Amino acid sequence: MKKVAISLNSIDKVKSFVNTISKFDSDFDLISGRYVIDAKSIMGIFSLDLSQPIELTIHADDDAAILEAIKPYQV
């Protein structure tokens, strides 16, 4: 399990992010304050405060390819 701070401050970034992580079989959670949502859910992401960086939790043993894929969203 790995935690990374990401920024999704536009609609296009959210769509691109969900498409990117949906290619992986692992589970991903986005944590904003006390809310935890499935990172593969576009509707869930839009329920969060996207003006601030969000914490992404990656539930995978081998996360090197995932970290490379999400590099454009990291802060």
N, C-alpha and C positions, 0 to 999 in steps of 0.2 A: 504494500500500500504506500502510495506517495501522494503528498499534498503540494499543489502548485497554485500560485496566485495568477489569475487571468483577468483580462479586461474584454468585455463584450459591449462596447458603447455604441453600436449601430445595428440596425436590422440585418444588414448584409453580413456583418460579422457573426451574428447569432446563427443565421442560416448556414453559413460556411462552416462554423464551428461544429454544429450538429451533424452536418454531412461528413465532416472529417472524422469525428469520433464514432459515428455509426458504422464505420468500416471495421471497427475492432469489436471482438466478442466480449471484451471486459466490461465490468460495471463502472460507471462514473457517477459521482455525486457532486452537485454544486451546493456550497454552503454560504449563505449570506445572513449574518446575524443568527437568529434562532431557526431559520428555515433551511431545510435540506430537501433538494429536489433531484430527480433523475436528470442528468446532464444531456441525455438524448431526447428530452422532451422540450420542443420549441415553446409550447404553451407554458410549461413550468418555468422556463428561463425568463419569459416575459413577465412572470409574476414577481420577479426579484427586482431589487433596486440596482439597475445596470449602470448608474452613474459612478459607482464605486467598484474597485477590484473585487472579484469573487474568488473564493477558495474552491479549487477543483480537487477532489479526492479520486485517485485512480486505484481501483481494486484489481491489480494485475501483478503477476510475479515478474514478468519480463516487460518492463515499461520503456525500454530504450526507443523503440519505434514509435510509441505513443508520444513520448516527450518530443521527439523530432517533429512529428506531425502537428503538434499543438504549439510549436515555437512561435508562430506569428501572433498568438493570443496572449502569451505570457507577458507579465509586467516586471 
